[in-house]
Amino acid sequence: MTAYEVAVAAEAALGEGPTWDPATGSLLWLDILGMRLHTYDPVTGRRTVRTTPQHIGAAKPRAGGGLVLNLRDGVGLLDPDGTFRWLHHEPVPGRRANDAAVAPDGSLWAGTMRYDEAAGGGTLSRIAGDGTARTVLDDVTVSNGTGWSPDGRLMYYVDTPTRRVDVFDYDAEGIRDRRPLVEIEEGAGYPDGLTVDADGCVWVALWDGGAVRRYTPDGTLDRVISVPTPRTTACAFGGPALTDLYITTARTGLDAPHPLSGSLLVVPNAGKGLPQPAFEG
């Protein structure tokens, strides 16, 4: 496997949510606890940093321009001119946003968790473009990676403390028939963010595992990318041809973080990603 490179040397407390924005040719990524929204253009090397009003779990491109943000107190819209407004405002004391993903129908599937990581304190909700919200999963502890198969018929999902990547059948009615795709063995870390490639394989970052793993659609471990940063948080394909795998990392909670902990890493030519739908709102 091609070795990793450092795309952006940084000290993000909780780097997360890498997302390729084809409209701008840049990678979006976050520091959840640092309340920072980063962009990185791999062609020019240009970087921007924007402060967010709250802890931010995800930022995804919108079909009409701008971004949809999964924030502590709900889901908001950031317009291209920088104007912010709430789309779905639902503050819950002690709870914050975490990872989110845009479904094939253009809705946002937004996860939450409690700051104290209390069991069952989080949710996964579907947010439509008009702000209509429906809880899809409750009794979630740390809602994390979410993604869809190339044909849109399967949804993959991680509730981190379960140590599993689960798979559901997916259609316009929602999700059903939850079953495990893989279970991460003891000592290998905990599953965090994930992405699905053009072959239908699932790449999952391992928190406290210092690695990203690729699993085939039948759950077979296919590849392992090792990195020196133990708290590997999420991964996504980016670059003009969607062939480069970007990996976010964290330094929070580490007594002696690796010098690259909190940086954005990249593995060039790691595979072939899927174009991601934009949020229809």
Wavefront OBJ file of the C-alpha trace (Angstrom):
o trace
v 0.000 0.000 0.000
v 1.258 3.464 -0.873
v 2.605 5.265 2.175
v 0.774 8.183 3.698
v 1.811 11.799 3.205
v 1.058 14.864 5.302
v -1.503 17.024 3.505
v -1.875 19.591 6.298
v 0.301 19.606 9.407
v -2.001 20.715 12.210
v -2.810 20.201 15.874
v -6.565 19.701 15.690
v -7.976 18.506 18.999
v -10.500 16.295 17.220
v -9.924 16.322 13.466
v -12.905 14.778 11.671
v -15.248 14.721 8.714
v -13.081 14.796 5.554
v -15.341 15.555 2.582
v -14.429 16.346 -1.018
v -16.213 19.402 -2.426
v -16.122 19.053 -6.232
v -17.535 22.548 -6.757
v -14.476 24.156 -5.178
v -11.927 21.395 -5.796
v -11.075 21.328 -2.131
v -11.268 19.034 0.856
v -13.401 20.071 3.808
v -12.395 18.847 7.257
v -13.143 19.821 10.832
v -11.835 20.206 14.318
v -14.967 19.337 16.292
v -13.782 20.548 19.696
v -11.737 23.412 18.275
v -14.833 24.683 16.422
v -12.920 25.038 13.165
v -13.955 24.359 9.572
v -10.915 23.832 7.337
v -10.546 23.704 3.561
v -7.542 22.413 1.650
v -6.921 22.704 -2.101
v -4.467 19.927 -3.041
v -3.589 21.533 -6.385
v -2.590 24.960 -5.084
v -1.973 24.096 -1.443
v -4.319 26.915 -0.410
v -5.906 26.499 3.017
v -8.648 28.361 4.846
v -9.905 28.150 8.408
v -13.304 29.355 9.597
v -14.493 29.464 13.197
v -17.881 27.868 13.775
v -20.386 29.110 16.371
v -20.552 25.730 18.145
v -18.884 22.344 18.211
v -19.295 21.002 14.674
v -19.638 17.342 13.731
v -19.907 17.559 9.947
v -19.956 19.930 6.971
v -21.283 18.805 3.592
v -21.758 20.618 0.268
v -25.238 21.798 -0.725
v -26.639 21.377 -4.217
v -27.149 25.119 -4.642
v -23.832 26.138 -3.108
v -22.762 26.636 0.465
v -22.664 24.005 3.178
v -24.944 22.163 5.568
v -23.483 21.936 9.085
v -24.173 19.412 11.833
v -23.755 21.524 14.970
v -24.185 21.023 18.695
v -27.747 22.362 18.733
v -28.963 21.111 15.371
v -28.430 21.416 11.643
v -27.743 24.766 9.990
v -27.106 26.172 6.527
v -24.106 28.243 5.530
v -24.724 30.214 2.354
v -21.961 31.000 -0.155
v -21.876 34.598 1.118
v -21.235 33.390 4.677
v -24.775 33.886 5.977
v -25.799 31.277 8.554
v -29.287 30.144 9.521
v -30.741 27.193 11.365
v -32.536 24.552 9.348
v -33.411 22.260 12.254
v -32.783 23.652 15.745
v -33.033 21.042 18.501
v -30.734 21.795 21.452
v -30.462 19.026 24.041
v -28.395 19.770 27.161
v -25.282 17.629 27.335
v -25.537 16.447 23.725
v -23.590 17.428 20.604
v -23.430 16.666 16.916
v -21.069 14.074 15.551
v -20.561 12.558 12.101
v -23.125 12.978 9.296
v -23.530 11.919 5.667
v -25.707 12.803 2.701
v -27.948 9.954 1.513
v -28.620 9.104 -2.144
v -31.881 11.105 -1.960
v -30.044 14.263 -0.874
v -31.134 14.178 2.775
v -28.653 14.585 5.640
v -28.305 11.695 8.071
v -26.971 13.443 11.148
v -25.619 11.734 14.233
v -25.423 12.914 17.825
v -23.826 11.764 21.082
v -23.623 12.896 24.669
v -20.487 14.695 25.821
v -20.141 12.128 28.601
v -20.691 9.322 26.054
v -23.542 7.917 28.138
v -24.930 4.728 26.626
v -27.997 5.332 24.473
v -27.714 9.110 24.694
v -27.314 9.719 20.964
v -29.397 9.436 17.821
v -29.221 9.218 14.058
v -31.744 11.481 12.313
v -32.753 12.146 8.721
v -32.965 15.864 7.934
v -34.758 16.786 4.703
v -34.043 19.900 2.677
v -37.117 21.641 4.133
v -35.882 21.026 7.684
v -38.212 18.120 8.422
v -36.467 15.784 10.867
v -37.135 12.138 11.634
v -35.238 10.019 14.143
v -34.004 6.926 12.321
v -32.100 5.305 15.190
v -32.287 6.033 18.888
v -30.444 4.286 21.711
v -27.159 5.189 19.998
v -24.060 5.938 22.071
v -21.500 7.475 19.681
v -23.081 7.900 16.239
v -20.278 7.761 13.722
v -19.458 6.644 10.174
v -22.357 6.396 7.719
v -22.210 5.544 4.011
v -24.040 3.891 1.134
v -23.184 1.175 -1.366
v -22.613 2.214 -5.004
v -26.118 1.087 -5.987
v -27.693 2.873 -2.995
v -29.336 -0.289 -1.684
v -27.205 -0.738 1.443
v -26.310 1.650 4.257
v -23.275 1.108 6.481
v -23.193 2.526 9.988
v -20.963 2.695 13.060
v -21.994 3.174 16.688
v -18.412 3.198 17.947
v -18.649 1.378 21.317
v -20.296 -1.636 19.635
v -16.962 -2.245 17.830
v -19.027 -3.109 14.726
v -19.650 -1.820 11.255
v -23.319 -2.640 10.668
v -25.188 -2.835 7.378
v -28.857 -2.118 6.643
v -31.061 -2.507 3.610
v -31.912 1.010 2.369
v -34.642 2.414 0.127
v -36.981 5.395 -0.043
v -38.867 4.111 2.999
v -35.781 4.064 5.210
v -33.544 1.346 6.685
v -34.252 -2.153 7.959
v -32.697 -5.553 8.699
v -29.678 -4.368 10.684
v -26.852 -6.896 10.785
v -23.099 -6.798 11.432
v -20.717 -6.518 8.496
v -17.577 -6.766 10.634
v -16.586 -6.640 14.283
v -13.265 -5.054 15.187
v -11.250 -7.375 17.393
v -10.049 -6.408 20.861
v -6.836 -4.415 20.797
v -7.263 -3.145 17.243
v -9.093 0.059 18.176
v -12.681 1.206 17.701
v -14.445 1.907 14.401
v -14.975 5.608 13.715
v -15.627 7.339 10.381
v -16.015 5.415 7.139
v -16.288 5.776 3.391
v -17.407 3.444 0.601
v -15.394 3.135 -2.608
v -16.424 2.491 -6.211
v -15.946 -1.257 -5.714
v -18.423 -1.232 -2.841
v -15.699 -1.805 -0.258
v -15.901 -0.085 3.124
v -12.915 1.859 4.472
v -13.122 2.499 8.226
v -10.814 4.527 10.473
v -9.846 2.949 13.787
v -9.777 5.194 16.858
v -6.874 4.078 19.071
v -5.904 1.736 16.238
v -3.633 3.968 14.157
v -5.030 2.525 10.966
v -7.637 2.586 8.227
v -8.989 -0.779 7.090
v -10.722 -1.733 3.854
v -13.372 -4.447 3.986
v -15.006 -6.091 0.982
v -18.826 -6.159 0.752
v -18.851 -9.607 2.366
v -16.859 -8.360 5.362
v -13.440 -9.723 4.396
v -10.471 -7.615 5.533
v -8.782 -6.560 2.305
v -6.219 -3.859 3.134
v -4.723 -2.053 6.109
v -3.162 1.420 6.004
v -1.109 2.061 9.136
v -0.344 5.597 10.309
v 1.647 6.818 13.327
v -1.255 8.774 14.816
v -3.189 6.433 17.138
v -6.447 8.371 17.089
v -7.445 7.934 13.466
v -10.934 9.380 13.101
v -12.292 9.309 9.532
v -11.416 8.875 5.865
v -12.710 10.003 2.486
v -11.606 9.969 -1.132
v -10.728 13.270 -2.737
v -8.732 14.912 -5.458
v -9.962 15.602 -9.003
v -10.222 11.872 -9.810
v -11.299 10.785 -6.296
v -8.257 8.512 -6.018
v -6.555 9.969 -2.940
v -7.609 8.803 0.526
v -7.661 11.594 3.092
v -7.425 10.645 6.771
v -8.243 12.880 9.737
v -6.640 12.415 13.148
v -7.035 13.640 16.733
v -4.845 14.477 19.699
v -7.497 14.933 22.384
v -7.008 12.737 25.450
v -3.451 11.735 24.578
v -0.799 12.396 27.222
v 1.976 12.354 24.629
v 0.443 12.826 21.176
v 2.471 11.977 18.100
v 3.762 15.146 16.374
v 1.316 14.488 13.515
v -1.702 13.876 15.747
v -4.359 16.358 14.670
v -3.012 16.587 11.112
v -4.715 15.777 7.818
v -2.992 12.853 6.109
v -3.372 11.560 2.556
v -2.585 8.303 0.768
v -2.237 9.091 -2.952
v -3.774 6.648 -5.430
v -5.242 4.482 -2.677
v -8.293 3.518 -4.704
v -11.321 5.009 -6.409
v -13.976 6.865 -4.451
v -17.615 7.466 -5.235
v -18.979 10.921 -6.091
v -20.999 12.017 -3.084
v -24.492 13.513 -3.390
v -24.967 17.116 -2.318
v -27.504 18.117 0.305
v -30.778 19.154 -1.333
v -31.441 22.139 0.870
l 1 2 3 4 5 6 7 8 9 10 11 12 13 14 15 16 17 18 19 20 21 22 23 24 25 26 27 28 29 30 31 32 33 34 35 36 37 38 39 40 41 42 43 44 45 46 47 48 49 50 51 52 53 54 55 56 57 58 59 60 61 62 63 64 65 66 67 68 69 70 71 72 73 74 75 76 77 78 79 80 81 82 83 84 85 86 87 88 89 90 91 92 93 94 95 96 97 98 99 100 101 102 103 104 105 106 107 108 109 110 111 112 113 114 115 116 117 118 119 120 121 122 123 124 125 126 127 128 129 130 131 132 133 134 135 136 137 138 139 140 141 142 143 144 145 146 147 148 149 150 151 152 153 154 155 156 157 158 159 160 161 162 163 164 165 166 167 168 169 170 171 172 173 174 175 176 177 178 179 180 181 182 183 184 185 186 187 188 189 190 191 192 193 194 195 196 197 198 199 200 201 202 203 204 205 206 207 208 209 210 211 212 213 214 215 216 217 218 219 220 221 222 223 224 225 226 227 228 229 230 231 232 233 234 235 236 237 238 239 240 241 242 243 244 245 246 247 248 249 250 251 252 253 254 255 256 257 258 259 260 261 262 263 264 265 266 267 268 269 270 271 272 273 274 275 276 277 278 279 280 281
